[in-house]
Amino acid sequence: MTDMERRGRATEAFFGRRKGKALREQQAETLNSLLPAFLIDLSAAPQEPPKSLFPVPVETLRLEIGFGGGEHLIHRALERPSTGFIGVEPFVNSMQKLLSRIRETGAHNIRVYNDDATQLLDWLPDASFDQIDLLYPDPWPKRRHWKRRFVSKTNLDRFHRVLKPGGLFCFASDIDTYVNWTLIKCRDHGGFDWIAENAADWLTPYEGWPSTRYEAKARREGRSSAYLTFRKI
């Protein structure tokens, strides 16, 4: 994507910086050598079915937007080898960490995209995914930045289009205002049903949940997490 195109999508800039500290030589080599093999090319026509994006047979498809250090994505990919995972993360250092873990573990049921997730969502065919995970997204806590929160009417429309009937949207956050925001946005959208029946359903981590470094930091700082699950209707 060119700088001009990126500026043209400024209203959809849901992420902040793209780079942290400079990669060491070996880290840069890992990124440069592995990324082309796992990166989804949006200049090509979308694969139908998207399962053909993977070199191994997969039965279901799952999308994780903003995978951070990649702990959750790698854990799920190894836990469920018959599921194809697509992870989106524009932060270069995080992408390098994930690719290193893929090489270490041999989790080849993963594909990645390294830019704005909305571009990927718009490229994907209808009703192709069983689940979308948005875990600890940037809360953009200042009111003037709330428009940059990923959960919005427009993005819920995107989720609804690419999810299969009955597909799941899973959202986790330790920021109360973003949890409430997401509940209201999904309620007002009308295409998602919050499946919680009691408080334990949203206070208890998802089955097989691997705690991440970010989550551990939140708990040290006294913040509890909510785990919301919505079903496409």
N, C-alpha and C positions, 0 to 999 in steps of 0.2 A: 504494500500500500504506500502511495506517495505521501509526502508531507501535505500536499494540497488536499488529497482525498481524506487524510486524517483530520485536517482542520474542518473539512466539510461535514464530518460526523462528530463534531465537538460536543454536541448535545448528548451523544451516546458514549462519552468518555467515562466509563464506569470505574476504571482503574487509575492508579496514580503513576508513580515512576515505573520505568521499564528496566532499569539497571540499578544494581547496588554496587558493592565494591568490585573492582576489576577481577575477572577470573584469572586464576593461575594458568600457566601454560598447559598443564595437563587437563585442567577443567575445560579450557577453551577447545582443546583437541577433542575431548569427549563430546562437547556440544556440536562442533562442526562436523564430526564424523557420523554421529548418530542421528542428529535431527532430521536430515533429509530422508532417512529410512522410515521415520515414524510420523513425519509431518503430513497433515492433510492438505492437499493442493486444491484451493478453491477456484483456481483458474480452469480446472477440469470440470466436466459435467459430474454432478453428484452420482455416486454409485447407487444403483437400485437392485437389490436391497443393499443398504449400507453395511450389512454383515460382510460383504465382499471386500471391504476395506482391510480386513484382517487376514493374515497369512495362515491362521488356524481356524478350524470350524468353531463358530459361536452360535448360541441359540437365542440369546437376548442381548439387548444393547442398553448401555447406560452412559450418561454424560455427566461429567463433573466440571463445573465452572469455577475457576480460581482454585487450583489444587494446592497452592502454597508450597510447602516442603515436599508434598507428594506422599506423605505417610499414609493417608487414608486411601488414596488411589492405588498405591502398590499393594497395600493390605487386601483391598477388595479384589484386585486382579488376581492375586495368588489364591485367595479364598474361593473365587468363582472362575475357574479357568474356562468355563463354557459361556461366559459373558464377555462381550466385547466392550471395552471402555474407551471413551474419548475424553481426554482431559484438556482443558483450556487454561492457559496461564501465560500472560504477556511478560511476566517478570523473568528476565534472562537467567538470573542466578537460580531461581526455582526450577526452571526448565532443565538446567544443567544437572541439578540434584536428582530430578526424576529420571533423566536419561541414564545417569550413573547407576541408579538403583535397578532400572530395567536391565542393564547389562549385567549387573551382579546376580539378579534373581532369575533372569530368563523369562520375564513376564511379557510375552510377545502378544498378548491379547489387549494391548494398549496402543492407541493412536493419539496424537496431540495436535493442538492448534495454538499458535503463539501470538495471537492478536486479539482484537475485540470479539468477544463471544457472539455478539449479535450478527456479525458477518457469517459465522459458521451456522448459526440458527437459521438465517435466511437462505443459506445454501442447501441445507438438509431437506430431504423429501418429507412429505406429510406422513404422520402416524408411523414413525420409524423407531421410536425409542420407548423402552419400558420404564425408564426412570431417569430423572434429572436431579442431581445433587447440587445445591448451592449452600456450601458449608462455611460459616464464619466469613461472609463477604464483608468488604469494607463498609462500615456503617455510615460513613460520611456524617458524623454527629452534628455538625453545625447546620442550623436550619437552612441557610442559604445554599448548602450543598446537597440537600435532600433529593433534589432532582437527579443527582448522580447515583442514587441507590439503584441497584440492579433490579430490584423488585418494583415493577411498574405495570400499568395497564398494557403498554406496548409489549413489554417482554413477557408478560403472562400470556398475551395473545400468541407470541412466538412459541412459548412452552406448549400451549394448548394445541397448536398446529402440529408440532413434531412428536408429541406423545401419542402412543397408541391409546385406544379406548380403555379406560381403567388404569392408565399409566400413572406413575407416582411422581410428585414433586416434593423433594425433601429439603428442608431449610433448617439450619442450625445457627444460633447466634447467642452471644452472651450480653447483647445490648438490648435492654428492655424496650426502648423506643423503636428499634428495628423489628423486634418480634411483633409488637403491636401493629406496626406499620404493615408488616407482611400479612398478618391476620385480616386486617381491614381491606388491603388491596385484593387478596384472594376472595374474600367475601363479596366485595363489590364487583369483582370481575364476573362472577356467576358461572364460571366454567370449572371450578375446583371445589371439592368437598373436603373440609378438614375432618379427618377421620378419628380424631381423639374422642374418647368417651369419658375419660376422667383425667385428673391432673397427672397421674402417673404416666399416662400416654405421652405427654409432652415434656415431662421432667426426667424421664428415663432415657438414656442414650439408646440409639438404634441397636438392634441385635448385632453382636459381633463388633461393636464399635471400638476402634483403636484410638485411644486418647492421643491428641496431637500436642506439640510443644505450645502452640498458641492457646489451646484449651487449658493446659496446665498453668500457664501464666495467668490466665483469667481467674482461675480458682485461687491462685496465690494472692491475687489482688481483690479477692472477695466477691467476684462476679459468678453467678450461676448461669447455666446454659439452658436453653429451650430447644427441643427437637420437634419440629413441626412436620407433619406428613399430610399432603393433600392428594386426593385422587381426582384425575380428570373425569368430568361428567359431560 
